[in-house]
Amino acid sequence: MEQAKSSDVKETLSILTEMASLLNANLDCDTLAFCISMCEKGVNPEALAAVIKDLRKEEQLRGASSNDTSMLSS
C-alpha cells in the first residue's frame, strides 16, 4: 500500500514537472515539490506565485547590478 502511494506521488510530481516545463515556469522538480507541499499546508498559491516572481526580479536586479560593478572595475 505504502509503495503504491509513493509511486503515485512520484508519477504526479513527474506530470506536474512536465506541465511546469511546458508552461516555462522555470521550476525544477525540488522547487515544484516544495511549492506543492506549501500549498497542501494552506499557503495561497497566488501569493506563492507572487513571491516567486518577486524573488526572480530581485535576482535579476542583483545580477545586473553585479555585472555593472564588474564592468566598472575592469
SEBAMAR-162527 format. One record per atom (N, C-alpha, C, O): residue number from 1; residue in one letter; chain; atom name; x, y, z. Coordinates in pm, 1 decimal. Each point is the difference from the previous one (the first is absolute). Layout:
BEGIN
   num   residu   chaine   atome          u          v          w
   NUM        A        A      CA          X          Y          Z
...
This chain:
BEGIN
   num   residu   chaine   atome          u          v          w
     1        M        A       N       82.9     -120.2        0.0
     1        M        A      CA      -82.9      120.2        0.0
     1        M        A       C       86.8      125.9        0.0
     1        M        A       O      -20.6       91.5      -79.8
     2        E        A       N      117.9      -88.8      170.9
     2        E        A      CA       88.6      116.4       11.3
     2        E        A       C       82.7       17.9     -127.1
     2        E        A       O       27.3      112.5      -41.9
     3        Q        A       N       12.3     -224.4      -19.1
     3        Q        A      CA       79.7        5.8     -122.5
     3        Q        A       C      -83.7       54.8     -116.1
     3        Q        A       O       50.4       75.8      -82.8
     4        A        A       N     -177.5     -114.1       77.3
     4        A        A      CA      -89.3       50.4     -104.7
     4        A        A       C      -21.1      150.0       16.3
     4        A        A       O       -4.3       73.0      -99.1
     5        K        A       N       -9.0      -26.3      222.9
     5        K        A      CA      -18.6      142.5       25.9
     5        K        A       C      124.5       77.8      -42.6
     5        K        A       O      -10.0      106.8      -60.5
     6        S        A       N      125.8     -160.7       92.5
     6        S        A      CA      125.7       64.6      -38.5
     6        S        A       C       12.1        7.1     -151.7
     6        S        A       O       45.6      100.6      -54.2
     7        S        A       N      -85.7     -205.2      -13.0
     7        S        A      CA        3.2       -2.9     -146.0
     7        S        A       C      -95.2      103.6      -58.9
     7        S        A       O       33.1       67.2      -97.7
     8        D        A       N     -150.6      -54.8      157.1
     8        D        A      CA      -97.9       98.6      -46.8
     8        D        A       C       52.3      142.5       19.6
     8        D        A       O      -18.7       85.8      -86.3
     9        V        A       N       83.6      -61.1      199.0
     9        V        A      CA       55.4      132.9       27.9
     9        V        A       C      107.8       32.9     -102.2
     9        V        A       O        3.9      111.0      -53.0
    10        K        A       N       83.6     -207.2       25.2
    10        K        A      CA      107.0       22.2      -97.7
    10        K        A       C      -56.9       26.1     -138.3
    10        K        A       O       48.8       87.2      -72.0
    11        E        A       N     -151.8     -162.3       34.3
    11        E        A      CA      -61.9       19.9     -131.6
    11        E        A       C      -66.9      137.1       -8.9
    11        E        A       O       11.6       68.4     -101.7
    12        T        A       N      -80.9      -28.7      207.0
    12        T        A      CA      -65.5      130.7        2.8
    12        T        A       C      102.9      111.8       -9.8
    12        T        A       O      -19.1       96.3      -74.3
    13        L        A       N      128.3     -108.9      149.4
    13        L        A      CA      104.7      101.6       -4.3
    13        L        A       C       63.9        5.9     -138.2
    13        L        A       O       33.3      108.1      -48.6
    14        S        A       N      -16.5     -222.4      -13.8
    14        S        A      CA       56.1       -4.7     -135.2
    14        S        A       C      -91.2       72.5      -99.3
    14        S        A       O       47.2       75.3      -85.2
    15        I        A       N     -175.6      -98.4       96.7
    15        I        A      CA      -97.1       65.9      -88.5
    15        I        A       C        0.2      151.0       23.8
    15        I        A       O       -0.4       78.3      -94.9
    16        L        A       N        0.9      -38.3      221.5
    16        L        A      CA        0.1      142.9       31.6
    16        L        A       C      129.6       67.4      -44.3
    16        L        A       O       -1.4      115.6      -42.4
    17        T        A       N      113.1     -187.1       51.9
    17        T        A      CA      127.1       54.1      -47.9
    17        T        A       C       -4.1       21.0     -149.9
    17        T        A       O       48.3      101.4      -50.4
    18        E        A       N     -105.8     -196.8      -21.0
    18        E        A      CA      -13.6       13.0     -145.5
    18        E        A       C      -90.8      117.6      -35.0
    18        E        A       O       28.8       75.2      -93.1
    19        M        A       N     -138.0      -59.1      167.0
    19        M        A      CA      -90.2      112.6      -23.8
    19        M        A       C       71.7      132.8       25.2
    19        M        A       O      -14.7       94.5      -77.5
    20        A        A       N       91.3      -87.6      184.9
    20        A        A      CA       75.0      121.6       31.5
    20        A        A       C      100.2       30.8     -110.2
    20        A        A       O       22.4      116.1      -34.4
    21        S        A       N       37.2     -220.3      -20.1
    21        S        A      CA       95.3       17.3     -109.7
    21        S        A       C      -70.2       53.5     -125.4
    21        S        A       O       49.8       91.6      -65.4
    22        L        A       N     -164.9     -149.2       33.0
    22        L        A      CA      -75.7       44.9     -117.1
    22        L        A       C      -46.8      144.6       14.5
    22        L        A       O      -13.2       72.3      -98.8
    23        L        A       N      -11.4      -31.4      222.6
    23        L        A      CA      -45.9      136.5       26.9
    23        L        A       C      116.1       96.9       23.5
    23        L        A       O      -21.6      117.0       31.6
    24        N        A       N      144.8     -166.4      -47.2
    24        N        A      CA      120.1       81.5       21.8
    24        N        A       C        0.9       65.1      138.1
    24        N        A       O       33.5      117.6       14.4
    25        A        A       N      -70.8     -195.6       86.2
    25        A        A      CA       -4.8       52.2      136.8
    25        A        A       C      139.4        9.5       62.6
    25        A        A       O       18.5       66.8      101.7
    26        N        A       N       78.1     -133.3     -162.4
    26        N        A      CA      138.1       -0.4       51.6
    26        N        A       C        6.9      -45.1      145.3
    26        N        A       O       70.2       60.1       81.3
    27        L        A       N     -143.6     -166.3      -49.4
    27        L        A      CA        4.0      -60.5      132.8
    27        L        A       C       56.8     -140.6      -13.4
    27        L        A       O      -53.7      -82.7      -73.7
    28        D        A       N      162.9       55.8      145.5
    28        D        A      CA       53.6     -135.7       -3.9
    28        D        A       C      -88.4      -89.8       86.8
    28        D        A       O      -89.8       47.1       69.9
    29        C        A       N      117.0     -175.4      -76.0
    29        C        A      CA      -83.9      -98.2       68.7
    29        C        A       C       -4.4       25.8      151.0
    29        C        A       O     -107.0       -7.6       60.3
    30        D        A       N      219.8       37.6        0.6
    30        D        A      CA        4.3       24.0      144.6
    30        D        A       C      -78.4      124.9       38.5
    30        D        A       O      -74.0       -0.6       98.4
    31        T        A       N       89.9      106.4     -175.2
    31        T        A      CA      -71.4      124.7       28.6
    31        T        A       C     -149.9      -19.7      -17.3
    31        T        A       O      -79.5       48.3       80.5
    32        L        A       N       41.7     -119.2     -185.6
    32        L        A      CA     -141.8      -26.4      -23.8
    32        L        A       C      -58.0      -83.3      114.3
    32        L        A       O     -110.4       27.5       47.0
    33        A        A       N      183.3     -127.8       -2.7
    33        A        A      CA      -46.6      -83.3      111.3
    33        A        A       C      -17.1       84.7      126.7
    33        A        A       O      -96.2      -18.3       74.7
    34        F        A       N      189.3      110.5      -51.1
    34        F        A      CA       -9.4       88.6      115.7
    34        F        A       C     -124.1       88.9      -10.7
    34        F        A       O      -71.5       18.9       98.5
    35        C        A       N       45.8       35.3     -217.0
    35        C        A      CA     -117.7       85.4      -20.5
    35        C        A       C     -128.7      -78.8       21.3
    35        C        A       O      -94.6       50.3       60.6
    36        I        A       N       91.0     -172.7     -109.8
    36        I        A      CA     -118.6      -84.6       18.3
    36        I        A       C      -22.3      -26.0      148.0
    36        I        A       O     -112.6        7.9       49.1
    37        S        A       N      220.6      -39.0       21.4
    37        S        A      CA       -9.2      -25.3      143.6
    37        S        A       C      -54.3      121.6       73.6
    37        S        A       O      -83.2      -13.1       89.8
    38        M        A       N      130.3      131.1     -127.7
    38        M        A      CA      -48.5      122.3       64.9
    38        M        A       C     -148.4       21.3      -26.7
    38        M        A       O      -74.8       38.8       89.8
    39        C        A       N       32.4      -64.2     -213.0
    39        C        A      CA     -142.0       15.7      -33.5
    39        C        A       C      -85.9     -100.3       76.5
    39        C        A       O     -110.3       32.6       43.9
    40        E        A       N      161.3     -154.6      -28.2
    40        E        A      CA      -72.9     -100.8       76.5
    40        E        A       C      -15.7       40.2      146.5
    40        E        A       O      -93.4      -43.3       67.4
    41        K        A       N      185.5      126.2      -19.0
    41        K        A      CA       -5.2       44.7      139.0
    41        K        A       C      -78.4      129.6       16.2
    41        K        A       O       -5.5       56.8      109.1
    42        G        A       N      -55.4      -10.0     -218.6
    42        G        A      CA      -89.9      114.5       10.0
    42        G        A       C       52.0      131.8      -54.6
    42        G        A       O      -69.5      101.3        8.0
    43        V        A       N      190.1     -100.3      -63.2
    43        V        A      CA       52.8      124.0      -57.6
    43        V        A       C      -80.5       34.2     -125.7
    43        V        A       O      -28.3      -87.5      -81.9
    44        N        A       N       -7.2      211.3       67.7
    44        N        A      CA      -74.5       46.0     -116.8
    44        N        A       C       89.6      -11.8     -124.1
    44        N        A       O      107.4       60.2       -3.8
    45        P        A       N     -150.2     -137.1      -98.2
    45        P        A      CA       82.7      -19.7     -119.3
    45        P        A       C       32.9      129.6      -73.9
    45        P        A       O      110.2       15.5      -52.7
    46        E        A       N     -206.1       77.6       48.8
    46        E        A      CA       24.5      127.2      -68.2
    46        E        A       C      104.1       82.8       74.9
    46        E        A       O       84.2       65.5      -61.3
    47        A        A       N      -90.6      -69.0      192.6
    47        A        A      CA       99.5       72.1       79.9
    47        A        A       C      137.7      -64.4      -17.8
    47        A        A       O      100.5       70.3       -9.8
    48        L        A       N      -95.9     -201.6        5.7
    48        L        A      CA      126.1      -71.0      -21.4
    48        L        A       C       59.3       35.7     -135.9
    48        L        A       O      120.2       23.7      -11.5
    49        A        A       N     -204.6      -19.9      -90.9
    49        A        A      CA       46.8       37.7     -134.4
    49        A        A       C       54.0      142.8       -0.3
    49        A        A       O      101.3       28.1      -64.1
    50        A        A       N     -167.8       60.9      134.6
    50        A        A      CA       45.9      139.5        7.0
    50        A        A       C      136.3        8.9       68.3
    50        A        A       O       86.1       76.6      -43.1
    51        V        A       N      -66.4     -154.0      148.6
    51        V        A      CA      128.8        0.5       69.9
    51        V        A       C      109.6      -52.3      -92.9
    51        V        A       O      109.1       56.9       -5.2
    52        I        A       N     -137.0     -163.3      -66.9
    52        I        A      CA       99.1      -56.0      -92.9
    52        I        A       C       35.9      102.9     -106.9
    52        I        A       O      117.3       17.4      -32.8
    53        K        A       N     -217.8       50.5      -21.2
    53        K        A      CA       26.1      103.4     -100.7
    53        K        A       C       85.2      111.9       57.0
    53        K        A       O       93.6       46.4      -65.1
    54        D        A       N     -125.6       -2.5      186.7
    54        D        A      CA       78.4      107.1       64.0
    54        D        A       C      144.5      -43.2       22.9
    54        D        A       O       92.8       77.5      -23.2
    55        L        A       N      -74.0     -200.7       68.5
    55        L        A      CA      135.8      -49.8       23.2
    55        L        A       C       79.3       -7.6     -130.0
    55        L        A       O      119.7       29.0       -1.9
    56        R        A       N     -185.3      -67.4     -104.9
    56        R        A      CA       68.4       -6.2     -129.5
    56        R        A       C       38.0      139.1      -49.2
    56        R        A       O      109.0       19.5      -54.0
    57        K        A       N     -198.6       77.1       72.5
    57        K        A      CA       31.9      137.8      -39.0
    57        K        A       C      118.6       51.9       80.4
    57        K        A       O       90.3       63.3      -54.6
    58        E        A       N      -91.5      -90.9      184.5
    58        E        A      CA      109.9       44.1       85.6
    58        E        A       C      131.5      -66.2      -43.2
    58        E        A       O      104.7       64.6       -2.0
    59        E        A       N     -110.9     -191.7      -32.0
    59        E        A      CA      119.6      -70.4      -46.4
    59        E        A       C       51.8       60.7     -129.6
    59        E        A       O      121.0       14.6      -17.4
    60        Q        A       N     -210.9       20.7      -73.4
    60        Q        A      CA       41.6       63.8     -125.3
    60        Q        A       C       63.5      135.1       26.5
    60        Q        A       O      100.6       34.5      -62.0
    61        L        A       N     -158.2       42.5      153.6
    61        L        A      CA       55.1      130.9       33.3
    61        L        A       C      138.7      -13.4       61.6
    61        L        A       O       90.0       77.8      -31.4
    62        R        A       N      -72.9     -175.5      118.4
    62        R        A      CA      130.7      -22.9       61.1
    62        R        A       C      101.6      -42.9     -104.7
    62        R        A       O      115.5       42.5        3.2
    63        G        A       N     -159.3     -127.4      -96.4
    63        G        A      CA       89.0      -43.7     -107.2
    63        G        A       C       41.8      116.0      -87.0
    63        G        A       O      116.8       11.2      -37.1
    64        A        A       N     -211.4       75.7        4.0
    64        A        A      CA       30.5      116.9      -82.2
    64        A        A       C       90.9       95.4       76.3
    64        A        A       O       91.1       59.5      -57.6
    65        S        A       N     -115.8      -45.6      185.1
    65        S        A      CA       80.8       88.7       83.1
    65        S        A       C      143.0      -51.6       11.7
    65        S        A       O       94.3       78.8       -6.6
    66        S        A       N      -76.7     -208.2       23.5
    66        S        A      CA      135.5      -55.5       10.3
    66        S        A       C       70.5        6.0     -133.0
    66        S        A       O      122.1       15.2       -4.0
    67        N        A       N     -195.1      -26.6     -104.9
    67        N        A      CA       60.9       14.7     -133.5
    67        N        A       C       48.2      143.1      -20.9
    67        N        A       O      107.6       22.3      -55.4
    68        D        A       N     -187.5       74.6       99.8
    68        D        A      CA       38.5      140.9      -12.0
    68        D        A       C      125.0       27.7       83.4
    68        D        A       O       90.6       70.4      -44.5
    69        T        A       N      -86.3     -125.3      163.6
    69        T        A      CA      113.8       20.7       88.7
    69        T        A       C      126.2      -62.9      -57.8
    69        T        A       O      107.4       59.8        5.5
    70        S        A       N     -119.8     -179.5      -60.6
    70        S        A      CA      118.0      -66.1      -55.7
    70        S        A       C       49.4       72.6     -124.1
    70        S        A       O      120.0       -0.3      -27.2
    71        M        A       N     -208.7       61.7      -48.0
    71        M        A      CA       40.0       73.7     -117.2
    71        M        A       C       73.4      127.9       38.5
    71        M        A       O       91.5       43.2      -70.1
    72        L        A       N     -132.2       17.7      182.6
    72        L        A      CA       65.8      122.8       45.6
    72        L        A       C      140.3      -26.6       52.4
    72        L        A       O       88.8       84.3      -13.0
    73        S        A       N      -68.8     -202.3       72.5
    73        S        A      CA      131.4      -30.0       56.0
    73        S        A       C       99.3      -50.3     -103.6
    73        S        A       O      118.7      -13.9       29.5
    74        S        A       N     -165.6      -13.3     -149.6
    74        S        A      CA       89.6      -50.6     -105.7
    74        S        A       C       84.3      108.8      -60.0
    74        S        A       O       80.1      -26.2      -89.7
